[in-house]
């Protein structure tokens, strides 16, 4: 192993296999004799450490007992301390390390070269002891993880983030501990999931155990829905899609407030991708003052032969306050079928069927034409054309 030192403190390590550590120690003694290299203590550095007094940038190509066999780039604003006895390396001050697709930024980074493990964590601010500076941020490909402590093993490619958070496809995941157990699998303890981008989310799903299949899905059991930090309901398990494609899972709701019906949670439901030919979605709208609605839609398609949708909804709308003498609840319903089918190259069938209660449009539609409509029409049309003829 050849070790080069400069007075600026830049350390570069290039490993040549089958060279004993005794040669390293001899080179260090010779280097210290000719160039007067001094040991500089950075924070808690030991006697057998060498360090750099200024911003340091270095790289290492190594294949040690830990199994690392690639270029590792690292830098630190304050200093880099390497212990020949313990084989630990310490990076101080806005430290950064890059290994393949993994990039870690942290105020302090420690590396154990024997077992190929790195640790990243922030330090207490000397001016404000209640504040932590330089909390670790780890990037793994296109995913970014934030936490208070990061551990990662180069050899096994496994790690964990304590008090961590990350985001995937407009969903935000947080947990007491996030462990990377496989290249594309994360285990989250005491985790939460939400689509609300607020620092204090208005609603979220919580679970003591979550398993995240990166860019696929998230499985949690059991699962609890919280609105304004108040538990609303619980399910034995839940599945969330974690990618933009078509997959079964819970549909994340929207949260807000209505002047007439109070706080609401809308579009909460489940999407089931039953097969490549059909799927079903059921959604619930819930308001704090008693209004609720359920909508279910089935979509189907068989290549170019036929396609369509069938939907139904039922709702309950209160009038007045529960304490009012004339308090009532209006029940409304709506059903719709749309079907298009190619029977032959010269004929096809179109069906449009609607059935609903008389006040459905008035109570739930935002379309002025539908609100003013007095009648509802349904129809079925069969179209046929003949060859060598203008008739159809």
C-alpha positions in Angstrom: 0.0 0.0 0.0 1.4 3.4 -1.0 0.5 6.4 1.2 1.2 9.9 0.0 1.0 13.0 2.3 1.1 16.7 1.4 1.6 19.6 3.8 -1.9 20.7 2.9 -3.2 17.6 4.5 -4.6 16.0 1.4 -4.6 12.3 1.9 -4.7 9.9 -1.1 -4.7 6.1 -0.5 -4.2 3.7 -3.4 -4.2 0.0 -2.4 -1.9 -2.6 -4.0 -2.9 -6.1 -2.8 -0.4 -8.4 -1.0 1.6 -5.5 0.6 1.9 -5.8 4.4 0.9 -3.1 6.8 4.5 -3.1 8.2 5.6 -1.3 5.0 2.9 1.3 5.6 4.3 2.1 9.0 7.8 2.3 7.7 6.7 4.7 5.0 5.0 6.9 7.6 8.1 7.1 9.7 10.3 8.0 6.7 7.7 10.6 5.5 7.5 12.1 9.0 11.3 12.3 9.1 11.8 14.1 5.8 8.7 16.3 5.7 7.9 16.8 9.4 4.4 15.6 9.3 2.6 16.4 12.5 -0.4 14.7 14.0 -3.2 17.1 14.3 -6.0 16.3 16.7 -9.5 16.9 15.4 -12.1 16.5 18.1 -11.5 13.1 19.7 -8.6 11.8 17.4 -6.2 9.3 18.9 -2.3 9.2 19.1 -1.9 6.8 16.2 -4.0 8.9 13.9 -3.0 11.2 11.0 -5.2 14.1 10.0 -5.5 17.1 7.7 -5.8 20.6 9.1 -7.9 22.1 6.2 -10.6 21.1 3.9 -9.7 17.6 2.6 -10.7 15.7 -0.5 -9.6 12.2 -1.0 -10.4 8.9 -2.8 -9.6 5.3 -2.0 -9.6 2.2 -4.2 -9.7 -0.8 -1.8 -10.4 -4.4 -1.4 -10.1 -5.1 2.3 -11.6 -7.7 4.6 -14.8 -5.8 4.4 -15.1 -6.6 0.7 -15.1 -3.1 -0.8 -13.7 -3.2 -4.4 -14.4 0.2 -6.0 -13.5 3.9 -5.8 -14.8 5.7 -2.7 -14.7 9.5 -2.8 -14.8 11.4 0.5 -14.1 14.9 1.7 -14.4 17.0 4.9 -14.2 20.7 5.6 -12.4 20.4 8.9 -10.2 17.3 8.8 -9.9 13.6 8.1 -8.3 11.3 10.8 -7.3 7.8 10.0 -6.3 5.3 12.8 -3.8 2.6 11.7 -4.5 0.6 14.9 -8.3 0.5 14.8 -8.6 1.0 11.0 -11.2 3.7 11.6 -11.5 6.8 9.6 -13.2 10.0 10.9 -14.4 12.9 8.8 -15.1 16.2 10.6 -17.1 19.2 9.4 -19.5 19.1 6.4 -18.4 15.6 5.5 -19.3 13.8 2.3 -18.7 10.3 1.1 -19.8 8.7 -2.2 -19.8 5.0 -3.0 -21.4 3.9 -6.3 -25.0 5.2 -6.2 -24.8 5.9 -2.4 -24.0 9.5 -1.4 -23.9 10.6 2.3 -23.6 14.1 3.6 -23.3 14.7 7.3 -21.4 16.8 9.9 -19.6 13.8 11.1 -18.9 10.5 9.3 -17.0 7.5 10.8 -15.9 4.5 8.6 -14.8 1.1 9.9 -12.7 -0.3 7.1 -12.5 -3.8 8.7 -16.3 -4.5 8.3 -16.9 -1.9 5.6 -19.5 0.1 7.6 -20.0 3.9 7.6 -21.9 5.9 10.2 -23.2 9.5 9.7 -24.7 11.8 12.3 -25.0 15.4 13.2 -23.4 17.2 16.2 -24.8 19.6 18.8 -24.4 23.3 17.9 -21.8 24.8 20.3 -23.8 28.1 20.3 -27.2 26.5 20.6 -26.9 23.2 22.4 -30.6 22.3 21.7 -29.9 22.4 18.0 -28.3 19.6 15.9 -26.2 20.7 12.9 -25.3 18.6 9.9 -27.9 15.9 10.2 -27.2 13.1 7.7 -28.8 13.1 4.2 -28.3 9.9 2.3 -29.1 9.5 -1.4 -29.5 6.1 -2.9 -30.1 6.4 -6.6 -33.2 8.5 -7.1 -34.3 8.2 -3.4 -33.3 10.6 -0.6 -33.4 9.8 3.1 -33.3 12.2 6.0 -32.6 11.2 9.6 -30.6 11.8 12.8 -28.4 8.8 12.3 -27.4 6.7 9.3 -25.6 3.4 9.1 -24.6 1.7 5.9 -22.6 -1.4 5.1 -20.7 -1.4 1.7 -20.4 -5.2 1.6 -24.0 -6.2 2.4 -25.5 -3.0 0.9 -27.8 -2.9 4.0 -28.3 0.0 6.4 -30.7 1.9 8.6 -31.8 5.5 9.2 -33.0 6.5 12.7 -35.8 9.0 12.9 -35.8 9.0 9.1 -38.1 10.2 6.3 -38.3 9.9 2.5 -40.7 10.5 -0.4 -41.8 8.4 -3.3 -44.3 9.3 -6.0 -45.9 12.2 -4.1 -46.1 10.1 -1.0 -44.2 10.9 2.2 -42.9 8.2 4.5 -41.5 8.7 8.0 -40.4 6.3 10.7 -38.6 5.8 14.0 -36.2 3.6 12.2 -35.9 2.8 8.4 -33.8 -0.4 7.6 -32.7 -1.4 4.2 -32.8 -5.2 4.4 -32.5 -5.8 0.6 -31.6 -3.6 -2.4 -35.2 -2.8 -3.0 -36.9 -3.5 0.3 -37.2 -1.2 3.4 -38.6 -2.0 6.8 -40.1 0.9 8.7 -40.9 0.8 12.4 -43.5 3.2 13.9 -44.0 4.6 10.4 -46.4 7.1 8.9 -47.5 7.7 5.3 -49.3 10.8 3.8 -49.7 12.7 0.6 -50.0 16.0 2.5 -46.8 18.0 1.9 -47.3 20.2 5.0 -44.5 20.0 7.7 -47.3 19.0 10.1 -49.5 16.8 7.8 -53.3 17.3 8.2 -53.9 13.6 7.8 -51.8 10.5 7.7 -51.8 6.7 8.0 -49.8 5.2 10.8 -48.6 1.7 11.5 -46.1 0.0 13.9 -44.8 -2.1 11.0 -44.4 -1.1 7.3 -42.6 -2.9 4.5 -41.7 -0.7 1.5 -41.0 -2.4 -1.8 -39.2 0.5 -3.6 -41.1 1.8 -6.6 -43.7 -1.0 -6.1 -45.9 -0.9 -3.0 -46.0 -0.4 0.8 -47.6 -3.0 3.0 -48.6 -2.1 6.6 -50.2 -4.0 9.4 -52.3 -2.9 11.3 -53.0 0.6 9.9 -54.7 3.7 11.4 -56.0 6.8 9.8 -55.4 10.0 11.6 -57.0 13.4 10.8 -55.6 16.4 12.7 -53.8 13.8 14.9 -57.1 12.2 15.9 -57.5 8.5 15.0 -60.6 8.0 12.7 -60.6 4.3 12.0 -58.3 1.3 11.9 -57.8 -1.6 9.4 -56.0 -4.9 9.9 -53.7 -4.1 7.0 -53.2 -1.7 4.2 -51.4 -1.6 0.8 -50.2 1.6 -0.8 -48.9 1.9 -4.4 -45.4 3.3 -4.4 -45.0 4.0 -8.1 -46.9 5.8 -10.8 -48.1 2.7 -12.6 -51.3 0.8 -12.3 -51.4 -1.3 -9.1 -53.9 -2.2 -6.3 -53.8 -0.2 -3.1 -55.4 2.5 -0.9 -56.3 5.8 -2.5 -54.9 8.6 -0.5 -57.6 11.2 0.5 -57.7 14.9 0.3 -58.4 17.0 3.5 -60.1 20.4 3.9 -63.0 22.4 5.2 -66.4 23.3 3.8 -68.4 26.3 5.0 -71.7 24.3 5.1 -70.6 20.8 6.1 -67.4 21.3 8.1 -64.2 19.5 7.9 -64.0 16.8 5.2 -62.0 13.8 4.1 -62.7 13.1 0.4 -61.7 10.4 -2.1 -60.6 8.0 0.6 -60.9 4.5 -0.8 -59.3 1.5 -2.5 -58.3 0.7 -6.1 -58.2 -2.9 -7.2 -56.4 -3.8 -10.4 -58.2 -7.1 -10.8 -56.5 -7.9 -14.1 -55.3 -6.4 -17.4 -58.9 -6.2 -18.5 -60.8 -4.6 -15.7 -60.5 -2.8 -12.4 -62.6 -1.3 -9.7 -62.4 1.8 -7.5 -64.5 2.6 -4.5 -64.2 6.1 -2.8 -65.8 7.7 0.3 -66.4 11.3 1.1 -66.9 12.1 4.8 -67.9 15.5 6.3 -67.9 16.3 10.0 -71.5 17.6 9.9 -73.0 14.4 8.7 -72.7 14.5 4.9 -71.3 11.3 3.3 -71.1 9.8 -0.1 -69.8 6.5 -1.6 -68.9 6.1 -5.2 -67.9 2.9 -6.9 -66.8 2.5 -10.6 -65.9 -0.5 -12.6 -63.9 -0.1 -15.8 -63.4 -2.9 -18.4 -61.8 -3.3 -21.8 -61.0 -6.2 -24.1 -58.6 -5.1 -26.7 -60.5 -3.5 -29.6 -63.7 -5.6 -29.1 -65.5 -3.6 -26.3 -64.9 -1.3 -23.4 -67.0 0.6 -20.9 -67.6 1.8 -17.3 -70.3 1.0 -14.8 -70.7 3.3 -11.8 -73.0 3.8 -8.8 -73.1 6.1 -5.8 -75.2 6.6 -2.7 -75.2 9.6 -0.4 -76.7 11.1 2.7 -77.1 14.8 3.1 -78.5 16.4 6.3 -80.7 19.5 6.3 -80.3 21.8 9.2 -78.7 20.9 12.6 -79.5 17.7 14.5 -81.1 19.8 17.2 -83.5 21.5 14.8 -87.2 20.4 14.8 -87.2 19.9 11.0 -83.9 18.1 10.8 -83.9 15.4 8.1 -81.5 13.4 6.0 -81.9 13.2 2.2 -80.8 10.0 0.6 -79.7 10.2 -3.1 -78.5 7.6 -5.6 -77.0 7.6 -9.0 -76.2 4.8 -11.5 -74.6 5.0 -14.9 -73.5 2.5 -17.6 -71.5 3.3 -20.7 -70.7 0.5 -23.1 -69.1 0.5 -26.6 -68.7 -2.7 -28.6 -67.5 -3.5 -32.1 -69.6 -6.4 -33.3 -68.1 -6.7 -36.8 -66.1 -4.5 -39.1 -69.3 -2.9 -40.3 -71.3 -2.7 -37.1 -71.0 -1.5 -33.5 -73.2 -0.9 -30.4 -73.2 2.1 -28.1 -75.1 2.1 -24.8 -75.6 5.0 -22.4 -77.8 4.4 -19.4 -78.4 6.7 -16.4 -80.7 6.2 -13.4 -80.8 8.5 -10.4 -82.9 10.2 -7.7 -84.6 13.4 -8.7 -82.4 15.7 -6.5 -79.0 14.1 -7.2 -77.8 16.7 -9.7 -79.1 19.6 -7.5 -77.4 18.3 -4.4 -74.1 17.1 -5.8 -73.3 18.4 -9.3 -71.1 21.4 -10.0 -72.2 21.5 -13.6 -74.8 24.2 -14.2 -76.4 22.4 -17.2 -76.9 19.3 -15.0 -78.4 21.3 -12.1 -80.9 22.9 -14.5 -81.7 19.6 -16.3 -85.3 18.4 -15.7 -85.1 15.1 -17.5 -82.5 12.3 -17.8 -82.2 10.3 -21.0 -80.8 6.8 -21.7 -80.2 5.3 -25.1 -78.8 2.4 -27.0 -77.6 2.8 -30.6 -76.8 0.1 -33.1 -74.9 1.2 -36.1 -74.6 -0.9 -39.3 -73.1 -0.1 -42.7 -73.2 -2.1 -45.9 -70.4 -2.4 -48.4 -70.8 -0.7 -51.8 -73.6 1.4 -50.3 -74.0 4.8 -48.8 -76.7 3.5 -46.4 -76.2 2.8 -42.8 
